[in-house]
Amino acid sequence: MTTSGDSGSETGQAVQTVPENPDPDLAPKAIAAQVGDRDLWIGNVGAIKPRLLAEMNLDPEYIVSVNGTATEVTTDHYPLKDEHVNDHEQFSNAVTATRNRIRCDGTVLVNCSVGVSRSATVIATAIAAEEGLSFDASVTEIRETRPRAQPHPKLQCNAYAYLLTEENRSDARRQLAKLVESTHLRSPNGKAIEKLVSGDSGDHTDP
């Protein structure tokens, strides 16, 4: 883990972008934001393109890609679907890989397409599990440097199910129950959530 003055990049800045000063009305080609004082970063798909990584002065030892596209620098690839309740095993593998990489020496970058939902969910779940934090507190920390971070509610179901089944977290049980009661998620995702919590690792990619 780094200190607040050592961000894991040559520039020492907690947020790296290409271009360096992007138009605020346009998404940057690449963005990577440090999570707290850890040597852990959240990024978009541009952040795993070698040329753009070099422009950002980032050289992560480990890149966990949770979008559909990996590059030659990706070390762990677990494609997840945004706006879906994902397969429990696939989501768990992504979180476990992130946790394992965090425990190693070196910079870890977790990316999805935009660096907002899937990567934020996986990072927040990993931090919550590793450090005993709540999922919401972990998301809040991510937002300190990546304000747009917003795990989709259906992905949050995966997060709480992981914390419940893998960590036996009672707070996760309560949060998952609230999501199940949500009108937005009740149908057709209710059955998928029930299977997810029960430990059934079948395909839970309901739209």
C-alpha positions as CSV (number, residue, x, y, z in Angstrom):
1,M,0.0,0.0,0.0
2,T,1.3,3.4,-0.9
3,T,1.1,6.6,1.2
4,S,-1.0,9.6,0.1
5,G,2.2,11.2,-1.3
6,D,3.1,8.1,-3.4
7,S,0.4,7.4,-5.9
8,G,2.2,4.6,-7.8
9,S,2.7,6.9,-10.8
10,E,5.8,8.9,-11.8
11,T,3.9,12.1,-11.6
12,G,2.5,11.5,-8.1
13,Q,-1.0,12.6,-9.2
14,A,-4.0,10.6,-8.0
15,V,-5.8,10.9,-11.3
16,Q,-4.2,10.4,-14.7
17,T,-5.9,11.2,-18.0
18,V,-5.1,11.2,-21.7
19,P,-5.2,14.0,-22.8
20,E,-3.7,15.4,-19.7
21,N,-6.2,18.3,-19.5
22,P,-9.4,16.8,-21.1
23,D,-12.3,18.8,-22.3
24,P,-14.7,18.7,-19.3
25,D,-17.6,18.0,-21.7
26,L,-15.9,15.1,-23.3
27,A,-14.8,11.7,-21.9
28,P,-11.0,11.4,-21.9
29,K,-9.4,8.7,-24.1
30,A,-8.0,7.2,-20.9
31,I,-8.5,7.7,-17.2
32,A,-7.1,6.1,-14.1
33,A,-7.9,7.2,-10.6
34,Q,-6.2,6.0,-7.4
35,V,-8.4,4.5,-4.7
36,G,-7.5,6.0,-1.4
37,D,-3.9,5.7,-0.4
38,R,-3.6,2.2,-1.9
39,D,-1.6,1.2,-4.9
40,L,-4.9,0.4,-6.5
41,W,-6.5,2.2,-9.5
42,I,-9.8,2.3,-11.3
43,G,-9.7,2.9,-15.0
44,N,-11.6,2.8,-18.3
45,V,-10.8,0.7,-21.4
46,G,-8.4,3.3,-22.7
47,A,-6.3,2.9,-19.5
48,I,-5.2,-0.6,-20.6
49,K,-3.9,0.4,-24.0
50,P,-0.1,0.3,-23.7
51,R,0.4,3.6,-25.5
52,L,-2.1,5.5,-23.3
53,L,-0.7,3.8,-20.2
54,A,2.7,5.1,-21.1
55,E,1.3,8.6,-21.6
56,M,-0.2,8.5,-18.1
57,N,3.1,7.3,-16.6
58,L,1.4,4.3,-15.2
59,D,3.1,0.9,-15.2
60,P,0.8,-1.5,-13.2
61,E,2.1,-4.9,-12.4
62,Y,-1.5,-6.3,-12.5
63,I,-4.5,-5.3,-14.6
64,V,-7.8,-6.9,-13.9
65,S,-10.2,-6.3,-16.8
66,V,-13.9,-6.9,-16.2
67,N,-15.2,-5.6,-19.5
68,G,-15.4,-7.6,-22.7
69,T,-12.1,-6.5,-24.1
70,A,-8.7,-7.4,-22.8
71,T,-5.3,-6.2,-24.2
72,E,-1.8,-7.6,-24.1
73,V,-1.2,-6.0,-20.7
74,T,-4.3,-7.5,-19.0
75,T,-3.2,-10.1,-16.4
76,D,-6.7,-11.2,-15.3
77,H,-9.8,-11.1,-17.5
78,Y,-13.2,-11.8,-16.1
79,P,-15.8,-10.3,-18.5
80,L,-18.9,-9.0,-16.6
81,K,-22.1,-7.4,-18.0
82,D,-23.2,-4.0,-16.8
83,E,-26.8,-3.5,-15.9
84,H,-27.2,-7.3,-15.3
85,V,-27.2,-9.7,-12.4
86,N,-24.0,-11.6,-13.4
87,D,-23.1,-15.2,-12.9
88,H,-22.1,-15.5,-9.2
89,E,-19.0,-17.6,-9.9
90,Q,-17.7,-15.2,-12.6
91,F,-18.2,-12.2,-10.4
92,S,-16.6,-13.9,-7.4
93,N,-13.6,-14.9,-9.5
94,A,-13.1,-11.2,-10.5
95,V,-13.3,-10.1,-6.9
96,T,-11.0,-12.8,-5.7
97,A,-8.4,-12.0,-8.4
98,T,-8.5,-8.4,-7.4
99,R,-8.1,-9.3,-3.7
100,N,-5.1,-11.5,-4.5
101,R,-3.5,-8.9,-6.6
102,I,-4.0,-6.2,-3.9
103,R,-2.1,-8.5,-1.5
104,C,0.9,-8.6,-3.8
105,D,3.5,-5.9,-4.2
106,G,2.9,-3.6,-7.1
107,T,0.3,-1.4,-8.7
108,V,-3.1,-2.9,-9.5
109,L,-5.5,-1.4,-12.1
110,V,-9.1,-2.6,-12.4
111,N,-10.8,-1.5,-15.5
112,C,-14.1,-1.8,-17.4
113,S,-15.3,0.2,-20.4
114,V,-15.9,3.5,-18.7
115,G,-14.5,3.0,-15.2
116,V,-17.9,3.8,-13.6
117,S,-19.9,0.7,-12.8
118,R,-18.3,-2.8,-13.2
119,S,-14.8,-1.8,-12.1
120,A,-16.2,0.2,-9.2
121,T,-18.4,-2.7,-8.1
122,V,-15.5,-5.2,-8.1
123,I,-13.1,-2.8,-6.4
124,A,-15.6,-1.8,-3.7
125,T,-16.4,-5.5,-3.0
126,A,-12.8,-6.4,-2.8
127,I,-12.0,-3.5,-0.4
128,A,-15.0,-4.2,1.7
129,A,-14.0,-7.9,2.0
130,E,-10.3,-7.2,2.6
131,E,-10.7,-4.3,5.1
132,G,-14.0,-5.0,6.8
133,L,-15.6,-1.9,5.4
134,S,-19.2,-1.6,4.2
135,F,-19.8,-1.7,0.5
136,D,-21.1,1.9,0.6
137,A,-18.1,3.2,2.4
138,S,-15.8,1.6,-0.2
139,V,-17.8,3.2,-3.0
140,T,-17.5,6.6,-1.2
141,E,-13.8,6.2,-1.1
142,I,-13.6,5.4,-4.8
143,R,-15.6,8.5,-5.5
144,E,-13.1,10.7,-3.9
145,T,-11.0,10.5,-7.1
146,R,-13.6,9.0,-9.4
147,P,-16.7,11.0,-8.7
148,R,-18.7,9.3,-11.5
149,A,-18.3,5.8,-9.9
150,Q,-21.8,4.4,-9.6
151,P,-22.2,0.6,-9.3
152,H,-25.4,-0.5,-11.0
153,P,-28.0,-1.9,-8.6
154,K,-28.0,-5.2,-10.3
155,L,-24.2,-5.4,-9.9
156,Q,-24.7,-4.5,-6.3
157,C,-26.7,-7.6,-5.9
158,N,-23.6,-9.6,-7.0
159,A,-21.5,-7.5,-4.5
160,Y,-23.8,-8.2,-1.5
161,A,-24.1,-11.8,-2.5
162,Y,-20.4,-12.2,-2.5
163,L,-20.0,-10.5,0.9
164,L,-22.8,-12.7,2.2
165,T,-21.6,-16.1,0.8
166,E,-17.9,-15.6,1.0
167,E,-17.6,-13.4,4.1
168,N,-20.8,-14.2,6.0
169,R,-21.6,-10.5,6.4
170,S,-24.9,-9.7,8.0
171,D,-24.8,-6.2,6.7
172,A,-24.7,-7.6,3.2
173,R,-27.7,-9.8,3.9
174,R,-29.7,-6.7,4.9
175,Q,-28.6,-4.7,1.9
176,L,-29.4,-7.5,-0.5
177,A,-32.9,-7.9,1.1
178,K,-33.5,-4.2,0.4
179,L,-32.5,-4.6,-3.2
180,V,-34.7,-7.6,-3.6
181,E,-37.6,-5.6,-2.3
182,S,-36.9,-2.8,-4.8
183,T,-39.6,-2.4,-7.4
184,H,-36.9,-1.8,-10.0
185,L,-35.3,-5.2,-9.4
186,R,-38.3,-7.3,-8.4
187,S,-39.1,-8.7,-11.9
188,P,-37.6,-10.5,-13.7
189,N,-34.5,-10.4,-11.6
190,G,-36.0,-11.6,-8.3
191,K,-35.5,-15.3,-9.2
192,A,-32.0,-14.7,-10.4
193,I,-31.1,-13.0,-7.1
194,E,-32.6,-15.9,-5.1
195,K,-30.5,-18.4,-7.1
196,L,-27.5,-16.2,-6.7
197,V,-27.8,-16.0,-2.9
198,S,-28.5,-19.7,-2.7
199,G,-25.1,-20.4,-4.2
200,D,-26.4,-21.6,-7.6
201,S,-23.6,-20.6,-10.0
202,G,-25.7,-20.8,-13.1
203,D,-26.1,-18.1,-15.7
204,H,-27.7,-15.1,-14.0
205,T,-27.5,-12.5,-16.8
206,D,-31.1,-11.4,-16.9
207,P,-31.5,-8.0,-18.5
